[in-house]
Amino acid sequence: MKERLHTLGQELDDWKAYYNWINRLVDFFESGKIFDVVPIEDPHKEDKQTHEE
C-alpha cells in the first residue's frame, strides 16, 4: 500500500509538472512571445540566398 501511494504521488508530481509546462506554453503563445522566437516571414521580402546563387 505504501509503495502504491508513493507511485501515485510520483505520478501526480509528473502530471503537475506537465500541466505547468502546458500552461507556460499557452502563455507563450497568447502573449505573442512566440513571434520573438519564430517570426512571421514577410512573403514580399526577397530571400537573399536564392537570389545570390
C-alpha positions in Angstrom: 0.0 0.0 0.0 2.8 2.4 0.9 4.6 1.7 -2.4 1.4 2.3 -4.4 0.8 5.6 -2.6 4.4 6.6 -3.3 4.0 5.7 -7.0 0.7 7.7 -7.2 2.5 10.6 -5.6 5.2 10.5 -8.2 2.6 10.3 -11.0 0.8 13.3 -9.5 4.1 15.2 -9.4 4.8 14.3 -13.1 1.3 15.4 -14.1 1.6 18.7 -12.2 4.9 19.4 -14.0 3.3 18.6 -17.3 0.3 20.8 -16.7 2.6 23.6 -15.6 4.5 23.2 -18.8 1.3 23.3 -20.8 0.2 26.5 -19.1 3.5 28.1 -19.7 3.3 27.1 -23.4 -0.2 28.5 -23.7 1.0 31.8 -22.1 3.9 31.8 -24.6 1.5 31.7 -27.5 -1.1 34.0 -26.0 1.4 36.7 -25.1 2.8 36.8 -28.6 6.3 35.9 -27.5 6.3 33.1 -29.9 6.9 35.6 -32.7 10.1 36.7 -31.0 11.4 33.2 -31.4 9.7 32.2 -34.7 8.9 35.4 -36.6 6.4 35.5 -39.4 8.3 35.9 -42.6 7.3 38.7 -45.0 6.1 37.0 -48.2 7.2 40.0 -50.2 10.7 40.1 -48.8 13.2 38.5 -51.2 15.2 35.5 -50.0 18.8 36.6 -50.3 20.2 33.1 -50.5 18.1 32.1 -53.5 19.0 35.2 -55.4 22.7 35.2 -54.6 23.4 32.0 -56.4 
